[in-house]
Amino acid sequence: MSDTRPQTFGEQAAKFSLYAPGMAFLLGAMTSRTEGAVRIAIGGLNLLLLVAGLIFGIVALSLIKKYGKERILGRAIAGVVINAVLLLAVATLLLPLMTAGNVRAKVAAGTWHMKSNPDPTVTKADLTFNSDGTYVADMTQRSLDLHMTGHWTFSRLHDIGMTIENVNGITPKTSESLVLGNVESVDDKQMTLRTDKGKEFYQR
């Protein structure tokens, strides 16, 4: 015979904690084809579900003394563990991307003038990284002045990649891609790049 006893708040909280990850998964699956602001909003809602699931699981555990362990303990523990693991996984994925986004924004905010570098053949380098993914580079290498344009990329590991698409007004038959260096530090006035040959220092 089914139990018609009304559920306590502790049981309801434990159930929500256990089911929240499943609801987030189903919502994400049903809206996987969305893009832009809608996709960001759905991602935020899924994150809120996981946070709420963790909180309700903890609340359910705190209510065991009042309502007893039955129908609460197992669900609440499982809910807390699953939600915590998923939130940790999300943080592990998102934090590097957020950090990379902030560093990229600083790199793209103006023109950098090289102050020192370990390569004696390069005596000048003025680099402008635009927020739309294009760049302009004016360099003097082995007494040869070079004006280069193309596109640049920024990885989550803070590597600056450059595709050379035009040199002194001439478009090469094939675009050359290279890694300029790894951004070791950057602020509003200075940037330090770590390259294969050593460190390069730039200023605004």
Contacts in CASP RR format, 6 or more apart in sequence:
PFRMAT RR
TARGET T0000
AUTHOR 0000-0000-0000
METHOD contacts of the structure
MODEL  1
MSDTRPQTFGEQAAKFSLYAPGMAFLLGAMTSRTEGAVRIAIGGLNLLLL
VAGLIFGIVALSLIKKYGKERILGRAIAGVVINAVLLLAVATLLLPLMTA
GNVRAKVAAGTWHMKSNPDPTVTKADLTFNSDGTYVADMTQRSLDLHMTG
HWTFSRLHDIGMTIENVNGITPKTSESLVLGNVESVDDKQMTLRTDKGKE
FYQR
7 15 0 8 1.000
7 71 0 8 1.000
8 63 0 8 1.000
8 67 0 8 1.000
8 72 0 8 1.000
9 63 0 8 1.000
9 67 0 8 1.000
10 59 0 8 1.000
10 60 0 8 1.000
10 63 0 8 1.000
10 66 0 8 1.000
10 67 0 8 1.000
10 72 0 8 1.000
11 60 0 8 1.000
11 67 0 8 1.000
11 71 0 8 1.000
11 72 0 8 1.000
11 75 0 8 1.000
13 56 0 8 1.000
13 57 0 8 1.000
13 59 0 8 1.000
13 60 0 8 1.000
13 63 0 8 1.000
13 76 0 8 1.000
14 56 0 8 1.000
14 57 0 8 1.000
14 60 0 8 1.000
14 71 0 8 1.000
14 72 0 8 1.000
14 73 0 8 1.000
14 74 0 8 1.000
14 75 0 8 1.000
14 76 0 8 1.000
14 79 0 8 1.000
15 75 0 8 1.000
16 52 0 8 1.000
16 53 0 8 1.000
16 56 0 8 1.000
16 57 0 8 1.000
17 53 0 8 1.000
17 54 0 8 1.000
17 56 0 8 1.000
17 57 0 8 1.000
17 60 0 8 1.000
17 75 0 8 1.000
17 76 0 8 1.000
17 78 0 8 1.000
17 79 0 8 1.000
17 80 0 8 1.000
17 83 0 8 1.000
18 75 0 8 1.000
18 76 0 8 1.000
18 78 0 8 1.000
18 79 0 8 1.000
18 82 0 8 1.000
20 49 0 8 1.000
20 50 0 8 1.000
20 52 0 8 1.000
20 53 0 8 1.000
20 56 0 8 1.000
20 79 0 8 1.000
20 83 0 8 1.000
21 49 0 8 1.000
21 50 0 8 1.000
21 53 0 8 1.000
21 79 0 8 1.000
21 82 0 8 1.000
21 83 0 8 1.000
21 86 0 8 1.000
23 49 0 8 1.000
24 46 0 8 1.000
24 49 0 8 1.000
24 50 0 8 1.000
24 86 0 8 1.000
27 42 0 8 1.000
27 45 0 8 1.000
27 46 0 8 1.000
27 49 0 8 1.000
28 42 0 8 1.000
28 43 0 8 1.000
28 46 0 8 1.000
31 38 0 8 1.000
31 39 0 8 1.000
31 42 0 8 1.000
34 42 0 8 1.000
47 87 0 8 1.000
47 90 0 8 1.000
50 83 0 8 1.000
50 86 0 8 1.000
50 87 0 8 1.000
50 90 0 8 1.000
51 83 0 8 1.000
51 87 0 8 1.000
53 79 0 8 1.000
53 83 0 8 1.000
54 79 0 8 1.000
54 80 0 8 1.000
54 83 0 8 1.000
54 84 0 8 1.000
54 87 0 8 1.000
57 76 0 8 1.000
57 79 0 8 1.000
57 80 0 8 1.000
57 83 0 8 1.000
58 76 0 8 1.000
58 80 0 8 1.000
60 72 0 8 1.000
60 75 0 8 1.000
60 76 0 8 1.000
61 72 0 8 1.000
61 73 0 8 1.000
61 76 0 8 1.000
61 77 0 8 1.000
61 80 0 8 1.000
63 72 0 8 1.000
64 72 0 8 1.000
64 73 0 8 1.000
64 76 0 8 1.000
96 156 0 8 1.000
97 156 0 8 1.000
100 154 0 8 1.000
100 155 0 8 1.000
100 156 0 8 1.000
100 157 0 8 1.000
100 158 0 8 1.000
101 154 0 8 1.000
103 154 0 8 1.000
103 158 0 8 1.000
103 183 0 8 1.000
103 186 0 8 1.000
104 154 0 8 1.000
105 131 0 8 1.000
106 186 0 8 1.000
106 187 0 8 1.000
106 188 0 8 1.000
106 191 0 8 1.000
107 129 0 8 1.000
107 154 0 8 1.000
107 160 0 8 1.000
107 183 0 8 1.000
107 186 0 8 1.000
107 191 0 8 1.000
108 129 0 8 1.000
108 130 0 8 1.000
108 131 0 8 1.000
108 133 0 8 1.000
109 188 0 8 1.000
110 128 0 8 1.000
110 129 0 8 1.000
110 204 0 8 1.000
111 126 0 8 1.000
111 127 0 8 1.000
111 128 0 8 1.000
111 204 0 8 1.000
112 126 0 8 1.000
112 127 0 8 1.000
112 128 0 8 1.000
112 129 0 8 1.000
112 191 0 8 1.000
112 202 0 8 1.000
112 203 0 8 1.000
112 204 0 8 1.000
113 125 0 8 1.000
113 126 0 8 1.000
113 202 0 8 1.000
113 203 0 8 1.000
113 204 0 8 1.000
114 122 0 8 1.000
114 124 0 8 1.000
114 125 0 8 1.000
114 126 0 8 1.000
114 127 0 8 1.000
114 200 0 8 1.000
114 201 0 8 1.000
114 202 0 8 1.000
115 201 0 8 1.000
115 202 0 8 1.000
115 203 0 8 1.000
116 200 0 8 1.000
116 201 0 8 1.000
117 125 0 8 1.000
117 195 0 8 1.000
117 197 0 8 1.000
117 198 0 8 1.000
117 199 0 8 1.000
117 200 0 8 1.000
117 201 0 8 1.000
118 195 0 8 1.000
118 197 0 8 1.000
118 198 0 8 1.000
118 199 0 8 1.000
118 200 0 8 1.000
119 197 0 8 1.000
121 141 0 8 1.000
121 142 0 8 1.000
122 139 0 8 1.000
122 140 0 8 1.000
122 141 0 8 1.000
123 140 0 8 1.000
123 141 0 8 1.000
123 143 0 8 1.000
124 138 0 8 1.000
124 139 0 8 1.000
124 140 0 8 1.000
125 137 0 8 1.000
125 138 0 8 1.000
125 139 0 8 1.000
125 140 0 8 1.000
125 200 0 8 1.000
125 202 0 8 1.000
126 137 0 8 1.000
126 138 0 8 1.000
126 139 0 8 1.000
127 135 0 8 1.000
127 136 0 8 1.000
127 137 0 8 1.000
127 180 0 8 1.000
127 202 0 8 1.000
128 135 0 8 1.000
128 136 0 8 1.000
128 137 0 8 1.000
129 135 0 8 1.000
129 152 0 8 1.000
129 160 0 8 1.000
130 136 0 8 1.000
133 151 0 8 1.000
133 152 0 8 1.000
133 153 0 8 1.000
134 149 0 8 1.000
134 150 0 8 1.000
134 151 0 8 1.000
134 152 0 8 1.000
135 149 0 8 1.000
135 150 0 8 1.000
135 151 0 8 1.000
135 152 0 8 1.000
135 162 0 8 1.000
136 147 0 8 1.000
136 148 0 8 1.000
136 149 0 8 1.000
137 146 0 8 1.000
137 147 0 8 1.000
137 148 0 8 1.000
137 149 0 8 1.000
137 162 0 8 1.000
138 145 0 8 1.000
138 146 0 8 1.000
138 147 0 8 1.000
138 148 0 8 1.000
139 145 0 8 1.000
139 146 0 8 1.000
139 148 0 8 1.000
140 146 0 8 1.000
145 168 0 8 1.000
146 167 0 8 1.000
146 168 0 8 1.000
147 167 0 8 1.000
147 168 0 8 1.000
147 169 0 8 1.000
148 164 0 8 1.000
148 166 0 8 1.000
148 167 0 8 1.000
148 168 0 8 1.000
149 165 0 8 1.000
149 166 0 8 1.000
150 162 0 8 1.000
150 163 0 8 1.000
150 164 0 8 1.000
150 165 0 8 1.000
150 166 0 8 1.000
150 175 0 8 1.000
151 162 0 8 1.000
151 163 0 8 1.000
151 165 0 8 1.000
152 160 0 8 1.000
152 161 0 8 1.000
152 162 0 8 1.000
152 163 0 8 1.000
152 180 0 8 1.000
153 160 0 8 1.000
153 161 0 8 1.000
153 162 0 8 1.000
153 163 0 8 1.000
154 160 0 8 1.000
154 161 0 8 1.000
155 161 0 8 1.000
157 182 0 8 1.000
158 182 0 8 1.000
158 183 0 8 1.000
158 184 0 8 1.000
159 179 0 8 1.000
159 181 0 8 1.000
159 182 0 8 1.000
159 183 0 8 1.000
160 179 0 8 1.000
160 180 0 8 1.000
160 181 0 8 1.000
160 182 0 8 1.000
160 183 0 8 1.000
160 193 0 8 1.000
161 177 0 8 1.000
161 178 0 8 1.000
161 179 0 8 1.000
161 180 0 8 1.000
161 181 0 8 1.000
162 177 0 8 1.000
162 178 0 8 1.000
162 179 0 8 1.000
162 180 0 8 1.000
163 175 0 8 1.000
163 176 0 8 1.000
163 177 0 8 1.000
164 172 0 8 1.000
164 175 0 8 1.000
164 176 0 8 1.000
164 177 0 8 1.000
164 178 0 8 1.000
165 171 0 8 1.000
165 172 0 8 1.000
165 175 0 8 1.000
166 172 0 8 1.000
180 193 0 8 1.000
180 195 0 8 1.000
181 193 0 8 1.000
181 194 0 8 1.000
181 195 0 8 1.000
181 200 0 8 1.000
182 193 0 8 1.000
182 194 0 8 1.000
182 195 0 8 1.000
183 191 0 8 1.000
183 192 0 8 1.000
183 193 0 8 1.000
184 192 0 8 1.000
184 193 0 8 1.000
184 194 0 8 1.000
184 199 0 8 1.000
185 191 0 8 1.000
185 192 0 8 1.000
186 192 0 8 1.000
188 204 0 8 1.000
189 203 0 8 1.000
189 204 0 8 1.000
190 201 0 8 1.000
190 202 0 8 1.000
190 203 0 8 1.000
190 204 0 8 1.000
191 201 0 8 1.000
191 202 0 8 1.000
191 203 0 8 1.000
192 199 0 8 1.000
192 200 0 8 1.000
192 201 0 8 1.000
192 202 0 8 1.000
193 199 0 8 1.000
193 200 0 8 1.000
193 201 0 8 1.000
193 202 0 8 1.000
END
